[in-house]
Amino acid sequence: MLYAAGVPDEEAMQKSPHVGIASAWWEGNPCNMHLGDLGKTIKDSVDREGFLGWRYNTIGVSDGITMGNEGMRFSLQSREIIADSIETVTCAQAHDACIVVPGCDKNMPGCVMGIARHNRPSVVVYGGTQRGGFSKTLQKPIDMNTPSEARGAFTLGTLKDWSKDGKYSAEEILSDIEKHSVPGAGACGGMYTANSLATVIETLGLTLPGSSSAPAESPAKLRECERIGETIRICLEKNIRPRDLLTKKAFENALVMIMAVGGSTNSVLHVLAMAKTAEINLTLDDFQRVSNKTPFIANMAPSGKHTMEDLFNVGGIPSVMKLLIAGGLLDGTAMTVTGKSLAENVEAWPSLPQGQEVIRSLSNPIKSSGHIEILRGNIAPGGAVAKITGKEGLHFEGKARVFDKEEFLCTALDKGEIPHDENIVLVVRYEGPKGGPGMPEQLRASGTLKGGGFTNVALITDGRYSGASHGFIVGHIVPEAAVGGPIAAIRDGDIIRIDAENNKIEMPHVSDEEIQERLRAWKPRRLPVTRGTLAKYAHLVSNASEGAVTDLF
C-alpha cells in the first residue's frame, strides 16, 4: 500500500519518520480556502528533511457563514470532530509526528486537542489573518463585523446616516459593506475568536514565533511554512511532545495573553477544553484570578479600532510577549516547539516601536485589569462569562424579556418590538451545549442591537456570543436551561442585575425558594434532534464551565 502511495523503497518506509500534515482546507470559507496551498509548502519542507509527509484533511465550519441560522449548531461540535479525526489518523496510520494547519475558530482548539490526545511530536501552523477591508461608500476601513452592524442600522432606517456626504442610498451602502468587508484569504481580522486562539496557541509554545500575527497572504506566512520541516525535525530529535509544552505554567501564560490583548470570550471555553484534554487542572476561577492582575492593553477590534494586520506591522505577538515578559506578567521560561523558551524565542525580536497605537504600555492600559469577568449568582451558580472592556460600564439592571431561541429575539428586533426607552435584559435560553444543541453563537442578535443603536439593553444567554460581539453581554451561563438551570426559571418582567465589579448576575427580588418552586413546575424539552452527529453531541457534551468537551466519562 505504501509503495502505491509513493514510498520508493523499504529503507525509506522503515527509517524515515512518517509525518502527518492535517489541514482544515476547504474552498467555501476565506479562513480555510488557502490552507491547501500552505499544506503543500509545508509538505515540501518536510520532504527536504528526508521525512515522509502525508497530507490529509480534517473538516471545517465557517462561523461567519453559519451565523444566525441552523448551521451554527454544527460549529462547536466540529471542534470535537476535528480532534477525533486527527487522533484517529495519527494513531491508525502510526505517524511519528504531526503538523496541523488550522484557519478558522473551531479549527484552532480542535487541532490542539487532537495533538494533545495522541501526544506525538507536533507543530501548529496558523493559516493567518485576513487583510482589512475598505468601504468606498463610507470612505473608511471595515471588517467582517461591520455587515451585521450595518444590517441592524438598515433595519432601523439609520444606515444612510453612516455616509458622511449622504450621496449613497442605504441599499448601496449595505451592498458595498457586504462585498468589501472581507477582501481575501485569512481569518477575521480583529482580536476575534480565530486570532485570539492563534495567540493562545503561540503563547502555549506550539507554533513558531510570529505565527499568530503573520497575515495569511504575507511573505512571512510563506517563510513560516518553509521552516516547518526543520522545526518538526527538532521536535523529533529532542522528543518534544505536546503535553511537554501544555503545562500549567503554559496555560497561565495563555490566560495572561488573553487578558492583555482582549481575546474573545470563546477563548475561555476553548482553553478549558484544551486543558481538559491535556489533563491540566484549569477552572473558571483561574481566569478570574489572572484577569484581576492583568492589564488590558490592546486597542484592537471589536472593542478597539486596530486589526491583527496592524499588530503584525508593529512587531506582532512576539513583541507583545517581550513586553509582558519584561513586565513580569509572562513566564519566559516556558518551553516551545523550537526547543527554546519563550524568552529565548523573542529575545532578538524587535520591541514595540515608540508612538505605535495598537498596544498600550503596561503603565497606561485601557483597563487596569482584564476584560473577561466570571460571574456567578442565582441565575448562574455554575458560572457565566462576560466581556467587560470598560466602555459598557460595570453595572446594569433591567427588566427581563425572555426568548427561548435566538431567532425569536431576531424576529422581535426586525419587527421593532424592543423599546429604546427602558432598561431591558434580553434573555436567550435553550441555546447551550445540550439545548441548542451545539451552543450556537449569537452575533446576529448582538450585531443588530449594536447597529440599531440600543444602549439600554443587556443580553444574557446559556449559548455563546461571537468573538466579534461587543456590548453588555453575558454568555456561557451554567447550568443551561435544557438541564433545568435557573435561567429556565426567569420570567418576563423579572429584574435582573449584572454587577461586573462584584462578579454577580442575579435576580435580586426572586428568592432561591421561588426559583426552586418555578423549576419544580418546569418540564424538560425534547431535544430538537434525535439522530446523527448533533444528537450524539447533545448526549455526550459537558457543560460550558468544563469546556463543553465530549470525552469526560
Protein Blocks (a to p, Z undefined) as FASTA:
>chain_A
ZZmnopabfklmmmmccdddddfbdfkbfklmmmmmmmmmmmmmmmmnopacdddddddd
dfklmgopaklmmmmmmmmmmmmmmmmmmmmnopabdcdddfbfklmmmmmmmmmmnopa
cddddebjadddddfklopacdfklmmmmmmmmmnopmmmmpmnlpacfklmmmmmmmmm
pgbgcddfblcfklmmmmmmmmnopacehklmmcfkbmklmmmmmmmmmmmmmmmmnopa
fklmmcfklmmmmmmmmmmnopafklmmmmmmmmmmnopacdfklmmmmmmmmccfbdcd
fklmbdfklmmmnnpjmlmmmmmmmnopacfkbccfkopafklmmmmpccddehiakbcc
fklcfbfbdfbdcdddjklmnopadddehlnojbdcddddddfbfklmmmmmmnopacfk
bccddddehkafklmgooaaffkmmmmmmmnopakbccddfbdcdfkbgcjddehiacdf
knopaklmpcghiacdddfknopacdfkbcfklmmmmmmmpccdddfbfgdjklmmmmmp
ccfknopaakbZZ
